[in-house]
Amino acid sequence: MESPSPRRCSWCVPQEFPARLGPAVHVWAVPLDVPDATVEEALGVLSLEERRQAERLRTGELRRRFVVRRARLRGLLARYLDASPQAIRFERGTYGKPALASPWSDSRLQFSASHSTDLGLVAVARDIALGVDIERIRPLADFEALVRRFFAASENDALHRLPEPERLEAFFRGWARKEAVLKALGTGLSLGLDRVVVSLTPGDPQVLALEGMPESSPRWHLDELRPDAGFSAALARPEGERRVECFCCQAS
């Protein structure tokens, strides 16, 4: 298979790895279409189970992208933990949210990952729950059915008040915000996308309502992310003073 042309994301590749997180959230854009040699190198970082997962995927393109995003996740976490990528171990919570397994769980390092077609995101912080989601904006044959099923009534109304050319982008903007919150909560889709009500307007990400959660639950802050044209992305984190710093992984 011919190596694809590497994607150029809009965030910068840092000259030095920013290993000191401090009171910040680091978000990394991860190009997934990389040269063959990079894929082969990435494969050597994965666990046996990850390699088996890759083999079960139905196309070569999906397998390549899976291998790269898992290796990049391992590589990024390893830099923060001062460990080797192969040594990183993961576990899953009640609803399937991945986390670092012992002994790395003692580091208090939290992460969230997402991908859409040829671009992935990895968010990393210490001591706080977080969720990240990225969606490639693309035509949807079942657009109206998806809106009815996964969007709350107020979001449905807000979406249809927009001019028709703006609705698709607003849909993916809202979807990314909803998924980011669910990932931060650790519930995944078990809570239901329609129970996370968010704003749909650009530049004003907000969680407007969160149904089915205890009143003592933390309040969530949303950050709008712009890793590249043609994508909607969002970061969810508890309210509080945390700066967000965005970087791009080297594609090759």
Helices and strands as residue ranges (DSSP letters): E 24-31, H 36-43, H 48-56, H 60-81, G 85-87, E 90-92, E 98-100, G 104-107, E 109-116, E 119-126, E 131-136, H 143-150, H 153-161, H 164-185, G 188-190, G 193-195, E 196-198, E 207-210, E 220-225, E 231-238, E 243-248
